[in-house]
């Protein structure tokens, strides 16, 4: 048994993936080892990674274009418009109803009976808050 030679320098990775199966690859560049690795752990040839990025440049450009259009739209909108658009999206899906801030019961927008002038309402609230802090009504 003294004539047996063991070689520990070589190991076989039997369970390692042979190819990258990622639909959208995200590369990590290792400058020290000069390797390009996918998020799944598979090492790619740098030329192949560069070729894939060049092939799918349109997808990347479309993402940038869509993000820029969304940014431009947000710059054009006013803050209250964003609030109402969010309410509309939830309501349009038909899955969500708003809650009344006073009674905390859900209601349908179709149940709204009317509107009130915002300045009048704010003055009324201010007057009511002032009366509650002083404990008396002003005439």
N, C-alpha and C positions, 0 to 999 in steps of 0.2 A: 504494500500500500504506500510505500514511500515514493513511488514513481508517478503519483498523481499530481498534475499541475492545475492549479485553479487560476482562472482569469476573471478578475472582478472589475476590470476596466470597461467592459462592454455589458450593457443591459438591454433587454428587449422590452419596448413599451407596447404591450399587446392591446391595451384598452384605449390607446390614444386615437383621436379622430384622424382620419387620413386627409380629409379636405375640410375646408371651412364651409359650413352650411348656413351661415348668416345671410339673411336677405339684404339687410343694409349693414355694410361693414363699417366699423369704426376702428381706424388704425391708430396704433401707438408706435412712435418712432424711438428706437433705442440708439442713441448716438454713440454710446460706448462700444456696443457689440455690433453696430451697423445692421440692425434687424428691423423689420417692419412686422408688427404683431397685431392680429385682430383681437377684439375684446374676448373672443371665445378661447384665445390662447394659441391659435395656429399661427405659425410664422409664415409670412408671405414673401415672395420674391419682390424686391423694391420696384423693379420695372413693371411687374404685373399690377402692383398696387397703384402706381402712377398711371398706368394705362386704364385701370378701372375708374379712377377719379376723372381722367380726361374724357372717358366715354360717357360718364354720367354727369358732366358739367351742367347740362340743361336742367337736371333735377335740382342741383344746388342753386343755380341761378333763379329758377322758379321759386324756390323757398325764400331766397333773398328778396325777390320782387314782391312776393305776397306779404312778407313781413314789413317791407317798406310801404306798401299800399295801406296796410293796417295802421301803421304809425301815422301816415298822412291823414287817414280817416279820423283817428283819435284826436289829432291836432285840430281838425276842422270842427269836431263836435264840441258841444258845450257840456259841462258836467251834468246838468239836469237831463240832457238828451241821453247820456249814457245810462242814467238811472231808469228812465222810461223804456229804453231799449231792452235793458235787462229784465224789467217787469214784463214786457211784451213777450220776450223769448220764453220765460217760464209759463206765462199764461197760454201762449200759442200751442205749446206742447200738450196742454190740457191735463197736466198731471199736478199742477201746483196752484193753490189759491193764496192770496195774501191774507195776513192776519190784521185785524183792527188793532191799532195801537192802544186803544182805550179798554175795550172789553176782551181783547185777545181771542176773539172768535174768527174763524176763517169766513171770508165772504167772496162772492163773485163780483167782478167788475161791472157786470150788467145790473147789479143791485144798487149801484150808486144812484142817488136820487137827484143830486145837483152839485153845484160848485159854490165856493165862497171866495170873496176877494181876499188875497193873501195879506195885503197891508192891513185891512180891517181886522182880520183874524189875529195877526201878530199884535196889534194894538190891544185887542180884547184880552189876549193871553197875558200881555204885560200888565194890564190893569188888574186882572184877576190875581196875578202873582204879587203885585204891589199891595193889594188889599189883604191877602193872606199873611204877608209879613208884618203889616201894621196892625192887623186885627180889626180894622174898621173900613167901612165903605167911604169912598170919596164922592162928593156930589157935584 
